[in-house]
């Protein structure tokens, strides 16, 4: 496979994994007002980590350049999700209903 294709595939996989990981984190934080807070947080962390690690392992099978591109995509997704969460929180408190002060 060409180097550009390996890097593009790795970056795309990283963006997807990061969106799932950080989007799932945001979803969990919004619902932590439930009674079983510890179980929800632990279950969410374990499932998000398992998805991210298995995705990284699938990409790492190719070579280290693909893994590095995946990591960059993962970090890029963090920036995008953080921006989206911050901008939606500024629109009003109804977005974060259920969140504690």
N, C-alpha and C positions, 0 to 999 in steps of 0.2 A: 504494500500500500504506500502511496506517496506521502511524504512528510506533511504536506498541507492538509491532506485528507485526514491523517491521524490527528493533527492538531485541531482541525475543525470538529471532528467527531468527539474528541476529548473535551473541548470547550463546550460544545452543545450538551453533552452528557452532564458536565459540571453545572451548567445553568439549570438544567432540569432537576438534578439532584438537590441543588441549593434552593430552588423554588419549593420543592417538596419539603425539605428540611425546615427552612425558615418560615414558610407558609404554615406548616404544621405547628411550629412553635407559636406563631401568632394565634392560630386557632385555639391551641391549648390554653394560652394565657387568657384569652377572652372567656373561656369556659371554666376557669379554675374556681369560680364561686360555688361550684357544686359541693356536695357533702364529702365525697371521696376524693379530696384534693390530692393527697399523696399518691393514691393509686392512678389517678388520671395523669399526673405529672410523670410518674415512673413509667407507666405504659407508653405514654407519648414519647418520652426520651428514648426508651429502648426500641420502639418501632422506627422512629426517625433515624436513629443511629444505625440500625440494621439495614435500612434501605440505603442510606448514604454509603456505608462501608461496603455493602455488596456491589453497589454501583461503581465505587472506586476500584474494587478488586476486578470487576469485569473490564474496566478501562485499562487497568494496570497490566493486564495480560499482554497487551500489545508492546509497549515500551515506556520508558520513563518520560518521554516527551508528551505522550498522550496523557499520562498521569498528571504531569505538571499543567497541561492545558485544562484538564478536568478541575484541578484545584483552583486555577484562575477563574474558571467559569463558576465554580461554587462560591468564590468570594465576590464575584460580580453579581450573582444572584442575591447575596446578602445585602449589598448596597442598594439594589433595586427594590427588594422587599422592604428594607428599612425606610427608603424614601416613600414608598407607597403607603406604608403603615403610618408614617409621620404625617403625610399629607391628608390621609383620611381622618386621622385624629384631630387635625386642625379644623376640619369641616364641622365638627360638632361632637358633643358627648354621646349622642345616640349611637355612634359607630362603636364605641367601647362600652356599651351597656353591659352590666354585670361585672364590670371591673371595679375593684375596690380602691378607695383613695389611699 
